Amino acid sequence: MALQGKIIVRRFRYNGITMSDPSPQKTIDQIRLFFATQYPELLNSVIEGPVTKDGTSTYTFARAVGSKGIGHLTAIRNIVNGKSTVVSTNPLYNATIQQIQESQECSKIVQSIVNNREKSTPLFAPAAAYSRFG
């Protein structure tokens, strides 16, 4: 019995929408970036799969779910134990004087570079960034 080659078609699913493969030569991550122009939340998504059935490999882009900052369970435990869960939103809250001075020096250097129009060159996005086939 001889082995037979079979072409497998890739499909992509996100949020109940099935999308066809725009370019079989591109990697899955490149496809994710391609579709991110229409669905920006794909930039933070997780790729699941493939699930192959009847000659079609289906990849699913799933939202990366998480919580910011302190976890809910940890926060509840801290409240029950009488610990404070309030954190200052000021970025300088725990900074030392040396760190603040270094940050100010860095800001001055960056500002002088950015504002020097004679030596700085503008960055242009490549045309491929706006092309469907780039």
N, CA, C and O of each residue as an XYZ file, in Angstrom:
536
protein
N       0.849     -1.179      0.000
C       0.000      0.000      0.000
C       0.894      1.240      0.000
O       1.748      1.392      0.874
N       0.702      2.101     -0.953
C       1.527      3.296     -1.108
C       0.950      4.448     -0.289
O      -0.261      4.569     -0.107
N       1.846      5.272      0.186
C       1.406      6.458      0.917
C       0.875      7.497     -0.048
O       1.419      7.688     -1.135
N      -0.164      8.148      0.348
C      -0.751      9.188     -0.485
C      -0.598     10.536      0.217
O      -0.799     10.656      1.426
N      -0.238     11.539     -0.571
C      -0.152     12.895     -0.041
C      -1.525     13.559     -0.110
O      -2.278     13.357     -1.063
N      -1.830     14.330      0.883
C      -3.117     15.019      0.894
C      -2.894     16.454      1.331
O      -2.199     16.705      2.316
N      -3.460     17.368      0.629
C      -3.328     18.778      0.977
C      -4.298     19.089      2.109
O      -5.494     18.807      2.034
N      -3.745     19.673      3.147
C      -4.578     20.057      4.293
C      -4.789     21.566      4.241
O      -3.831     22.331      4.140
N      -6.011     21.975      4.309
C      -6.374     23.392      4.264
C      -6.420     23.926      5.686
O      -6.945     23.277      6.590
N      -5.856     25.134      5.875
C      -5.892     25.751      7.202
C      -7.087     26.702      7.288
O      -7.391     27.438      6.350
N      -7.744     26.661      8.427
C      -8.829     27.595      8.745
C      -8.526     28.190     10.110
O      -7.860     27.571     10.940
N      -9.019     29.384     10.327
C      -8.777     30.075     11.586
C     -10.107     30.541     12.157
O     -10.957     31.075     11.444
N     -10.269     30.325     13.464
C     -11.515     30.718     14.125
C     -11.200     31.727     15.215
O     -10.224     31.604     15.956
N     -12.068     32.730     15.282
C     -11.959     33.696     16.366
C     -13.346     34.254     16.653
O     -14.028     34.751     15.756
N     -13.746     34.167     17.894
C     -14.999     34.772     18.349
C     -16.191     34.336     17.501
O     -17.066     35.145     17.191
N     -16.224     33.057     17.126
C     -17.338     32.533     16.344
C     -17.221     32.777     14.855
O     -18.111     32.386     14.101
N     -16.154     33.411     14.413
C     -15.960     33.717     12.993
C     -14.909     32.757     12.436
O     -13.859     32.553     13.045
N     -15.200     32.172     11.276
C     -14.238     31.312     10.597
C     -13.592     32.107      9.474
O     -14.278     32.673      8.622
N     -12.255     32.144      9.484
C     -11.519     32.912      8.481
C     -10.663     31.962      7.669
O     -10.067     31.032      8.213
N     -10.601     32.193      6.371
C      -9.789     31.332      5.511
C      -8.330     31.756      5.595
O      -8.010     32.833      6.097
N      -7.462     30.903      5.103
C      -6.023     31.140      5.155
C      -5.636     32.154      4.076
O      -5.799     31.869      2.890
N      -5.126     33.333      4.457
C      -4.754     34.322      3.448
C      -3.477     33.967      2.695
O      -3.277     34.430      1.572
N      -2.604     33.149      3.298
C      -1.356     32.778      2.644
C      -0.806     31.503      3.281
O      -0.333     31.537      4.417
N      -0.862     30.391      2.571
C      -0.375     29.127      3.131
C       1.125     29.142      3.461
O       1.587     28.315      4.247
N       1.889     30.073      2.871
C       3.323     30.127      3.131
C       3.648     30.793      4.474
O       4.743     30.603      5.003
N       2.727     31.560      5.021
C       2.995     32.282      6.264
C       2.841     31.366      7.473
O       2.088     30.393      7.444
N       3.569     31.700      8.534
C       3.461     30.940      9.776
C       2.154     31.314     10.481
O       1.492     32.286     10.116
N       1.802     30.533     11.483
C       0.567     30.791     12.220
C       0.634     32.152     12.922
O      -0.359     32.878     12.979
N       1.809     32.488     13.453
C       1.952     33.777     14.135
C       1.836     34.934     13.150
O       1.270     35.974     13.488
N       2.360     34.771     11.944
C       2.214     35.804     10.921
C       0.753     35.976     10.518
O       0.306     37.091     10.250
N       0.015     34.877     10.475
C      -1.416     34.951     10.159
C      -2.156     35.699     11.264
O      -3.045     36.506     10.992
N      -1.783     35.423     12.512
C      -2.401     36.116     13.648
C      -2.167     37.617     13.533
O      -3.088     38.406     13.746
N      -0.950     38.015     13.199
C      -0.649     39.434     13.026
C      -1.408     40.027     11.842
O      -1.819     41.187     11.883
N      -1.591     39.240     10.800
C      -2.353     39.704      9.635
C      -3.795     40.012     10.026
O      -4.319     41.072      9.685
N      -4.439     39.087     10.743
C      -5.829     39.298     11.141
C      -5.965     40.340     12.248
O      -7.056     40.858     12.481
N      -4.864     40.647     12.928
C      -4.904     41.654     14.003
C      -5.186     43.050     13.457
O      -5.561     43.941     14.219
N      -5.014     43.257     12.152
C      -5.361     44.565     11.588
C      -6.867     44.790     11.645
O      -7.320     45.929     11.760
N      -7.642     43.719     11.564
C      -9.093     43.832     11.675
C      -9.583     43.582     13.091
O     -10.587     44.155     13.515
N      -8.883     42.734     13.819
C      -9.261     42.382     15.180
C      -8.061     42.632     16.097
O      -7.305     41.699     16.369
N      -7.863     43.870     16.582
C      -6.667     44.205     17.362
C      -6.478     43.353     18.615
O      -5.348     43.186     19.076
N      -7.546     42.818     19.166
C      -7.417     42.004     20.371
C      -6.666     40.699     20.106
O      -6.269     40.013     21.048
N      -6.468     40.351     18.833
C      -5.693     39.151     18.498
C      -4.223     39.303     18.876
O      -3.516     38.306     19.022
N      -3.759     40.539     19.035
C      -2.362     40.750     19.421
C      -2.064     40.130     20.778
O      -0.922     39.757     21.049
N      -3.075     40.015     21.634
C      -2.901     39.414     22.952
C      -3.521     38.029     23.041
O      -3.744     37.520     24.139
N      -3.797     37.425     21.917
C      -4.494     36.143     21.929
C      -3.512     34.974     22.019
O      -2.305     35.120     21.827
N      -4.080     33.827     22.314
C      -3.343     32.571     22.383
C      -3.815     31.704     21.225
O      -5.008     31.642     20.931
N      -2.873     31.037     20.574
C      -3.223     30.174     19.442
C      -3.415     28.757     19.956
O      -2.516     28.179     20.568
N      -4.600     28.200     19.701
C      -4.913     26.839     20.115
C      -5.069     25.972     18.883
O      -5.598     26.420     17.866
N      -4.616     24.747     18.967
C      -4.803     23.817     17.859
C      -3.480     23.500     17.199
O      -2.416     23.843     17.716
N      -3.549     22.853     16.071
C      -4.721     22.682     15.228
C      -5.533     21.436     15.568
O      -5.031     20.471     16.143
N      -6.792     21.498     15.193
C      -7.670     20.340     15.243
C      -7.929     19.975     13.783
O      -8.550     20.742     13.047
N      -7.453     18.808     13.370
C      -7.551     18.408     11.970
C      -8.687     17.416     11.791
O      -8.767     16.397     12.478
N      -9.565     17.741     10.849
C     -10.717     16.886     10.558
C     -11.088     17.062      9.091
O     -11.222     18.188      8.612
N     -11.253     15.965      8.388
C     -11.657     15.969      6.976
C     -10.774     16.867      6.107
O     -11.282     17.594      5.253
N      -9.462     16.820      6.319
C      -8.541     17.575      5.484
C      -8.463     19.058      5.802
O      -7.910     19.824      5.013
N      -8.999     19.478      6.926
C      -8.957     20.882      7.323
C      -8.385     20.993      8.729
O      -8.896     20.386      9.670
N      -7.329     21.770      8.858
C      -6.744     22.054     10.171
C      -7.305     23.380     10.658
O      -7.159     24.407      9.995
N      -7.939     23.353     11.802
C      -8.555     24.556     12.348
C      -7.760     25.029     13.552
O      -7.577     24.302     14.528
N      -7.289     26.278     13.457
C      -6.594     26.936     14.553
C      -7.569     27.914     15.182
O      -8.327     28.578     14.476
N      -7.556     28.005     16.484
C      -8.462     28.908     17.191
C      -7.639     29.962     17.915
O      -6.698     29.642     18.643
N      -8.007     31.228     17.706
C      -7.396     32.332     18.437
C      -8.266     32.582     19.659
O      -9.417     32.999     19.533
N      -7.719     32.329     20.831
C      -8.481     32.507     22.069
C      -7.939     33.722     22.811
O      -6.734     33.972     22.837
N      -8.845     34.457     23.402
C      -8.434     35.630     24.179
C      -7.598     35.190     25.367
O      -7.939     34.239     26.070
N      -6.515     35.887     25.573
C      -5.670     35.624     26.737
C      -6.340     36.284     27.939
O      -6.395     37.510     28.040
N      -6.843     35.458     28.840
C      -7.583     35.966     29.981
C      -6.663     36.028     31.179
O      -5.886     35.105     31.426
N      -6.747     37.099     31.911
C      -5.942     37.254     33.111
C      -6.453     38.436     33.898
O      -7.356     39.146     33.458
N      -5.879     38.644     35.051
C      -6.271     39.806     35.837
C      -5.036     40.639     36.106
O      -3.921     40.121     36.176
N      -5.245     41.921     36.252
C      -4.147     42.829     36.510
C      -3.923     42.939     38.007
O      -4.851     42.839     38.810
N      -2.683     43.146     38.349
C      -2.375     43.434     39.743
C      -2.573     42.243     40.648
O      -2.351     41.100     40.248
N      -2.984     42.510     41.847
C      -3.160     41.483     42.868
C      -4.353     40.595     42.496
O      -5.376     41.093     42.026
N      -4.223     39.314     42.702
C      -5.296     38.385     42.378
C      -6.490     38.568     43.298
O      -6.338     39.005     44.439
N      -7.668     38.236     42.810
C      -8.890     38.416     43.591
C      -8.869     37.590     44.872
O      -9.244     38.078     45.938
N      -8.432     36.347     44.764
C      -8.402     35.486     45.941
C      -7.424     36.032     46.981
O      -7.717     36.029     48.176
N      -6.268     36.497     46.525
C      -5.280     37.085     47.437
C      -5.837     38.348     48.082
O      -5.630     38.578     49.274
N      -6.536     39.163     47.310
C      -7.115     40.394     47.853
C      -8.148     40.081     48.932
O      -8.183     40.747     49.966
N      -8.986     39.075     48.700
C     -10.008     38.706     49.690
C      -9.344     38.191     50.959
O      -9.761     38.537     52.064
N      -8.305     37.359     50.803
C      -7.591     36.857     51.982
C      -6.961     38.002     52.773
O      -6.993     38.004     54.004
N      -6.395     38.964     52.072
C      -5.783     40.106     52.747
C      -6.817     40.928     53.511
O      -6.542     41.390     54.618
N      -7.994     41.113     52.935
C      -9.058     41.869     53.608
C      -9.515     41.117     54.849
O      -9.705     41.718     55.907
N      -9.694     39.797     54.724
C     -10.131     38.982     55.864
C      -9.089     39.039     56.991
O      -9.444     39.100     58.168
N      -7.820     39.018     56.624
C      -6.748     39.037     57.621
C      -6.400     40.440     58.107
O      -5.493     40.613     58.921
N      -7.122     41.441     57.607
C      -6.893     42.814     58.054
C      -5.700     43.487     57.414
O      -5.245     44.524     57.897
N      -5.182     42.918     56.335
C      -4.053     43.528     55.643
C      -4.570     44.507     54.590
O      -5.611     44.278     53.975
N      -3.852     45.571     54.394
C      -4.242     46.573     53.403
C      -3.905     46.069     52.006
O      -2.832     45.505     51.792
N      -4.804     46.267     51.066
C      -4.543     45.896     49.680
C      -4.419     47.134     48.803
O      -4.312     47.018     47.582
N      -4.431     48.314     49.408
C      -4.346     49.553     48.645
C      -2.888     49.784     48.264
O      -1.999     49.761     49.115
N      -2.662     50.003     47.001
C      -1.320     50.262     46.497
C      -1.341     51.616     45.819
O      -2.268     51.923     45.069
N      -0.333     52.426     46.075
C      -0.253     53.744     45.459
C      -0.083     53.592     43.954
O       0.658     52.721     43.500
N      -0.758     54.426     43.180
C      -0.617     54.397     41.722
C       0.474     55.339     41.257
O       0.754     55.416     40.061
N       1.096     56.060     42.181
C       2.183     56.964     41.849
C       3.424     56.139     41.518
O       3.858     55.342     42.350
N       4.019     56.305     40.311
C       5.185     55.504     39.947
C       6.419     55.810     40.796
O       7.359     55.016     40.828
N       6.421     56.947     41.481
C       7.565     57.317     42.317
C       7.390     56.898     43.768
O       8.203     57.266     44.616
N       6.357     56.143     44.066
C       5.999     55.795     45.439
C       7.141     55.124     46.195
O       7.435     55.513     47.326
N       7.781     54.140     45.608
C       8.865     53.415     46.269
C      10.241     53.740     45.686
O      11.218     53.059     45.995
N      10.326     54.779     44.843
C      11.590     55.112     44.183
C      12.529     55.834     45.142
O      12.107     56.610     45.999
N      13.812     55.550     44.966
C      14.819     56.259     45.753
C      15.152     57.574     45.051
O      14.797     57.771     43.889
N      15.837     58.472     45.763
C      16.222     59.755     45.161
C      17.161     59.511     43.984
O      17.081     60.212     42.975
N      18.040     58.537     44.100
C      18.971     58.218     43.013
C      18.208     57.754     41.767
O      18.557     58.151     40.656
N      17.177     56.922     41.932
C      16.394     56.444     40.793
C      15.640     57.592     40.125
O      15.519     57.629     38.901
N      15.138     58.517     40.921
C      14.415     59.676     40.363
C      15.381     60.545     39.576
O      15.040     61.005     38.486
N      16.585     60.783     40.102
C      17.567     61.605     39.409
C      18.016     60.942     38.107
O      18.170     61.621     37.091
N      18.225     59.636     38.127
C      18.603     58.907     36.909
C      17.500     58.991     35.864
O      17.777     59.148     34.674
N      16.260     58.888     36.304
C      15.130     58.982     35.390
C      15.056     60.365     34.751
O      14.780     60.488     33.557
N      15.304     61.408     35.548
C      15.276     62.772     35.021
C      16.393     62.986     34.008
O      16.178     63.622     32.976
N      17.596     62.457     34.295
C      18.722     62.579     33.361
C      18.411     61.860     32.047
O      18.680     62.374     30.961
N      17.856     60.698     32.168
C      17.492     59.919     30.981
C      16.460     60.665     30.145
O      16.555     60.694     28.918
N      15.483     61.261     30.800
C      14.444     62.016     30.093
C      15.047     63.202     29.347
O      14.633     63.506     28.228
N      16.021     63.872     29.960
C      16.675     65.012     29.307
C      17.421     64.564     28.058
O      17.357     65.228     27.023
N      18.128     63.440     28.150
C      18.890     62.935     27.004
C      17.956     62.546     25.864
O      18.193     62.904     24.710
N      16.903     61.820     26.186
C      15.949     61.390     25.158
C      15.274     62.605     24.519
O      15.098     62.648     23.301
N      14.902     63.579     25.324
C      14.247     64.778     24.807
C      15.169     65.540     23.859
O      14.716     66.033     22.826
N      16.458     65.642     24.196
C      17.393     66.356     23.315
C      17.568     65.618     21.990
O      17.702     66.251     20.943
N      17.568     64.290     22.028
C      17.712     63.508     20.794
C      16.467     63.646     19.923
O      16.566     63.843     18.712
N      15.317     63.542     20.538
C      14.064     63.605     19.779
C      13.856     64.987     19.175
O      13.369     65.100     18.050
N      14.212     66.028     19.898
C      13.971     67.389     19.427
C      15.043     67.896     18.473
O      14.876     68.979     17.913
N      16.133     67.170     18.261
C      17.175     67.578     17.338
C      16.784     67.110     15.939
O      17.089     65.984     15.547
N      16.126     67.958     15.208
C      15.603     67.585     13.886
C      16.694     67.433     12.834
O      16.475     66.778     11.814
N      17.861     68.021     13.059
C      18.934     67.918     12.071
C      19.554     66.528     12.053
O      19.961     66.045     10.997
N      19.627     65.884     13.205
C      20.295     64.588     13.300
C      19.338     63.405     13.365
O      19.722     62.277     13.056
N      18.107     63.653     13.762
C      17.172     62.532     13.872
C      16.486     62.294     12.536
O      16.231     63.234     11.783
N      16.191     61.035     12.248
C      15.502     60.690     11.008
C      14.147     60.089     11.360
O      14.036     59.304     12.302
N      13.129     60.455     10.609
C      11.802     59.908     10.906
C      11.743     58.422     10.558
O      12.441     57.957      9.656
N      10.918     57.696     11.272
C      10.709     56.283     10.997
C       9.433     56.132     10.190
O       8.376     56.614     10.597
N       9.525     55.481      9.076
C       8.364     55.246      8.238
C       8.024     53.768      8.269
O       8.907     52.914      8.200
N       6.743     53.477      8.373
C       6.305     52.080      8.330
C       6.491     51.545      6.914
O       6.244     52.273      5.952
N       6.915     50.306      6.761
C       7.070     49.765      5.420
C       5.710     49.639      4.737
O       4.682     49.450      5.386
N       5.736     49.749      3.426
C       4.492     49.667      2.661
C       3.793     48.338      2.894
O       2.569     48.254      2.802
N       4.561     47.302      3.196
C       3.976     45.980      3.423
C       3.057     45.970      4.639
O       2.183     45.110      4.754
N       3.253     46.923      5.541
C       2.412     46.960      6.740
C       0.965     47.281      6.388
O       0.049     46.947      7.139
N       0.763     47.924      5.255
C      -0.584     48.314      4.848
C      -1.116     47.462      3.693
O      -2.210     47.702      3.181
N      -0.339     46.482      3.301
C      -0.729     45.652      2.180
C      -1.375     44.362      2.653
O      -0.974     43.782      3.662
N      -2.352     43.935      1.929
C      -3.016     42.672      2.274
C      -2.122     41.478      1.988
O      -2.238     40.434      2.629
N      -1.226     41.640      1.017
C      -0.403     40.527      0.569
C       1.057     40.679      0.991
O       1.895     39.880      0.572
N       1.390     41.694      1.817
C       2.780     41.984      2.175
C       3.268     41.040      3.145
O       4.421     41.127      3.566
